[in-house]
Amino acid sequence: MKKALILTFFFTLLAAAGAITGEEIIEKCDELQSFDTQKSTGTMISHDRFGDITSTFISWSRGDREFLLEFTNPEEAGQKVLRVNDTMYLYDPDAEETIRLSGSALKDTLFGDISYEDVSEGNDTLDTYNAVLDREELKKGQNCYRVILTAKKRNAPYYKQILWINRDTYVLVFGEYYSKRDVLLKNIEVLGVKEVGDKFILSHLILRDLVKGDSHTEMKLQDIELNPVLEDRLFTEEALF
């Protein structure tokens, strides 16, 4: 009997030693979507009770904190959004002026249910959040890790996130985003993923702003180029004009 208890304890220790942690899951997830530079074209479609609105864009990014988006559809052609670190610049060619945003203003709407922060957030999750593996469960027909993130910085986009990440691919399947008062603000559903080299890019997703109510916004990426050569000038305020 004593020997059986010792063996049980031994195998329990082995299982615990091999268990993956929430931080390791997030590291793997971020790594699969991290790149030095990226260039892509895409479409955003806002669906609400008044109908659909579609915008097209081209975007460039470098690292986690440099991002530029330019609208290409006729109605908004030439409008640009630039993020450098924690500051956002908006350029409207009709007004020929730049507006600077920072802090809580980054949560304002860019398009439909998508905020400026949503579209430009980098893959440095563990710098901003603590990650804990809650459990494993089925989500959207996929075997997932359910990971809870809690903010460790005041300027975190959300106080808490609950993410369902595919156990085999480490790709996001579904996410929920909460306020400090534990109010569910938004959710995101990933409908498509493109494999580019050894990276996985979220190419089709739906984002819902649950505070707004009956609406949702789709984002689709068409052409994706990883690690193109980008000039330093591209991510400067002067380049917006």
C-alpha positions as CSV (number, residue, x, y, z in Angstrom):
1,M,0.0,0.0,0.0
2,K,2.8,2.4,0.9
3,K,4.6,1.6,-2.3
4,A,1.5,2.3,-4.3
5,L,1.1,5.7,-2.6
6,I,4.7,6.6,-3.4
7,L,4.3,5.6,-7.0
8,T,1.1,7.7,-7.3
9,F,2.9,10.7,-5.8
10,F,5.8,10.2,-8.2
11,F,3.7,10.1,-11.3
12,T,1.7,13.1,-10.1
13,L,5.0,15.1,-9.8
14,L,5.9,14.0,-13.3
15,A,2.5,15.1,-14.7
16,A,2.9,18.5,-12.9
17,A,6.4,19.0,-14.3
18,G,5.2,18.4,-17.8
19,A,2.1,20.7,-17.5
20,I,2.1,23.8,-19.7
21,T,1.5,27.2,-18.0
22,G,-0.6,30.1,-19.1
23,E,2.5,32.2,-19.8
24,E,4.0,29.5,-22.0
25,I,0.7,29.3,-24.0
26,I,0.6,33.1,-24.6
27,E,4.3,33.1,-25.5
28,K,3.7,30.4,-28.2
29,C,0.6,32.2,-29.4
30,D,2.4,35.5,-29.7
31,E,5.5,34.0,-31.3
32,L,3.3,32.5,-34.1
33,Q,2.0,35.9,-34.9
34,S,5.2,38.0,-34.4
35,F,7.3,39.3,-37.2
36,D,9.8,42.0,-37.9
37,T,7.7,43.8,-40.5
38,Q,4.4,43.2,-42.3
39,K,2.5,44.6,-45.2
40,S,-1.1,43.6,-46.0
41,T,-4.3,44.7,-47.7
42,G,-7.7,44.1,-46.2
43,T,-11.4,44.9,-45.9
44,M,-13.5,46.0,-42.9
45,I,-17.2,45.5,-43.0
46,S,-19.5,47.0,-40.4
47,H,-22.9,45.3,-39.9
48,D,-25.7,47.0,-38.0
49,R,-29.5,47.5,-38.2
50,F,-29.0,50.2,-40.8
51,G,-27.1,47.9,-43.2
52,D,-23.5,47.3,-44.1
53,I,-20.5,49.7,-44.6
54,T,-17.3,48.5,-46.3
55,S,-13.9,50.1,-46.2
56,T,-10.6,48.8,-47.7
57,F,-7.1,49.5,-46.5
58,I,-3.4,48.8,-46.8
59,S,-1.3,48.5,-43.6
60,W,2.3,48.3,-42.6
61,S,3.8,47.3,-39.2
62,R,7.2,47.0,-37.7
63,G,7.7,45.3,-34.3
64,D,5.1,45.7,-31.6
65,R,4.7,49.5,-31.5
66,E,4.9,50.9,-35.1
67,F,1.8,50.6,-37.3
68,L,0.4,52.5,-40.2
69,L,-3.0,52.0,-41.9
70,E,-4.2,53.9,-45.0
71,F,-7.8,53.7,-46.3
72,T,-8.0,53.0,-50.0
73,N,-11.8,53.0,-50.8
74,P,-12.9,56.1,-52.7
75,E,-14.9,57.6,-49.8
76,E,-11.9,57.6,-47.4
77,A,-9.0,57.4,-49.7
78,G,-5.9,58.9,-48.2
79,Q,-7.0,58.9,-44.6
80,K,-4.2,57.4,-42.4
81,V,-3.8,56.1,-38.9
82,L,-0.2,56.0,-37.5
83,R,0.8,54.5,-34.2
84,V,4.2,54.9,-32.7
85,N,4.6,53.5,-29.2
86,D,1.6,54.8,-27.2
87,T,0.7,57.7,-29.5
88,M,-1.7,57.7,-32.4
89,Y,-1.8,60.2,-35.3
90,L,-4.8,60.6,-37.6
91,Y,-4.5,62.3,-40.9
92,D,-7.4,63.5,-43.1
93,P,-6.3,64.7,-46.6
94,D,-9.4,66.9,-47.0
95,A,-8.7,68.8,-43.8
96,E,-4.9,68.6,-44.4
97,E,-4.2,68.3,-40.7
98,T,-3.1,65.7,-38.2
99,I,-4.8,64.9,-34.9
100,R,-2.8,63.3,-32.1
101,L,-4.4,60.8,-29.8
102,S,-3.1,59.1,-26.6
103,G,-4.3,57.5,-23.4
104,S,-8.0,56.8,-23.3
105,A,-8.6,58.3,-26.7
106,L,-7.1,55.2,-28.3
107,K,-10.3,53.4,-27.3
108,D,-12.3,55.6,-29.6
109,T,-13.9,54.0,-32.7
110,L,-11.8,53.7,-35.9
111,F,-14.4,51.8,-37.8
112,G,-17.6,50.0,-36.7
113,D,-16.8,48.1,-33.5
114,I,-13.0,48.4,-34.0
115,S,-11.1,50.9,-31.9
116,Y,-7.8,52.4,-32.8
117,E,-6.2,50.3,-30.1
118,D,-7.8,47.0,-31.4
119,V,-6.3,47.5,-34.9
120,S,-2.8,48.4,-33.8
121,E,-2.2,46.3,-30.7
122,G,1.1,44.4,-30.8
123,N,2.1,40.9,-29.7
124,D,3.8,41.9,-26.4
125,T,1.0,40.5,-24.3
126,L,3.1,39.3,-21.3
127,D,4.6,42.8,-20.9
128,T,1.1,44.1,-20.1
129,Y,-0.8,41.1,-18.6
130,N,-0.3,38.2,-16.2
131,A,-1.5,34.9,-17.7
132,V,-3.0,31.9,-15.9
133,L,-4.2,28.7,-17.5
134,D,-7.8,28.2,-16.2
135,R,-8.7,24.9,-17.8
136,E,-9.1,23.0,-21.1
137,E,-12.4,23.0,-22.8
138,L,-14.2,22.8,-26.2
139,K,-14.8,26.1,-27.9
140,K,-16.3,26.6,-31.4
141,G,-15.7,22.8,-32.0
142,Q,-12.0,23.0,-31.1
143,N,-10.0,21.7,-28.2
144,C,-8.7,24.8,-26.4
145,Y,-6.7,26.1,-23.5
146,R,-8.8,28.7,-21.6
147,V,-6.3,31.4,-20.4
148,I,-7.2,34.3,-18.2
149,L,-5.1,37.5,-18.6
150,T,-5.2,40.3,-15.9
151,A,-3.6,43.7,-16.5
152,K,-0.4,44.6,-14.7
153,K,-0.2,48.0,-16.2
154,R,-2.7,50.9,-15.9
155,N,-2.6,51.6,-19.6
156,A,-3.6,48.1,-20.6
157,P,-6.3,48.0,-23.3
158,Y,-8.5,45.9,-21.1
159,Y,-8.5,45.0,-17.4
160,K,-9.1,41.3,-18.1
161,Q,-9.1,39.0,-21.1
162,I,-10.3,35.4,-21.4
163,L,-8.8,33.7,-24.4
164,W,-9.5,30.3,-25.9
165,I,-6.4,29.1,-27.7
166,N,-6.3,26.0,-29.9
167,R,-4.4,23.2,-28.1
168,D,-2.6,21.9,-31.2
169,T,-1.8,25.1,-33.2
170,Y,-1.7,27.8,-30.4
171,V,-3.9,30.0,-32.5
172,L,-6.6,32.2,-31.0
173,V,-10.1,30.8,-31.4
174,F,-12.2,33.2,-29.3
175,G,-11.6,36.1,-26.9
176,E,-13.6,38.1,-24.3
177,Y,-12.5,41.5,-23.1
178,Y,-13.6,42.9,-19.7
179,S,-13.6,46.2,-17.8
180,K,-12.2,46.6,-14.2
181,R,-15.8,46.1,-13.0
182,D,-15.9,42.8,-14.8
183,V,-18.3,44.0,-17.5
184,L,-17.9,42.2,-20.8
185,L,-17.1,44.9,-23.3
186,K,-16.1,43.1,-26.5
187,N,-15.6,39.7,-27.9
188,I,-13.7,38.4,-30.9
189,E,-14.2,35.3,-33.0
190,V,-11.6,34.0,-35.4
191,L,-13.1,32.6,-38.6
192,G,-9.9,32.2,-40.7
193,V,-6.2,31.8,-40.3
194,K,-3.5,32.1,-43.0
195,E,-0.2,30.2,-42.7
196,V,2.6,32.3,-44.1
197,G,5.9,30.5,-43.7
198,D,6.1,29.4,-40.1
199,K,3.6,32.1,-38.9
200,F,-0.1,32.1,-38.4
201,I,-1.9,35.3,-39.3
202,L,-5.5,35.9,-38.2
203,S,-7.0,36.6,-41.6
204,H,-10.8,36.7,-40.9
205,L,-12.3,37.7,-37.7
206,I,-15.5,39.2,-36.2
207,L,-15.4,41.7,-33.4
208,R,-18.5,42.7,-31.4
209,D,-18.7,45.7,-29.2
210,L,-21.2,44.4,-26.6
211,V,-21.8,47.9,-25.1
212,K,-23.1,49.2,-28.4
213,G,-25.5,46.3,-28.8
214,D,-26.7,44.8,-32.1
215,S,-23.7,45.2,-34.4
216,H,-20.5,43.5,-35.4
217,T,-17.5,44.2,-37.6
218,E,-15.7,41.8,-39.8
219,M,-12.0,42.2,-40.8
220,K,-10.5,40.3,-43.6
221,L,-6.9,40.3,-44.8
222,Q,-6.2,39.5,-48.4
223,D,-2.6,39.9,-49.4
224,I,-0.1,39.4,-46.6
225,E,3.7,39.9,-46.9
226,L,6.0,39.2,-44.0
227,N,9.3,40.9,-43.4
228,P,9.3,43.3,-46.4
229,V,11.9,46.1,-46.3
230,L,10.2,49.2,-44.9
231,E,11.8,52.7,-44.7
232,D,12.1,54.4,-41.3
233,R,10.3,57.4,-42.7
234,L,7.1,55.4,-43.1
235,F,6.5,55.5,-39.4
236,T,6.9,59.2,-38.9
237,E,4.3,62.0,-38.7
238,E,5.9,63.8,-41.7
239,A,5.2,60.8,-43.9
240,L,1.4,61.2,-43.4
241,F,1.3,64.3,-45.6
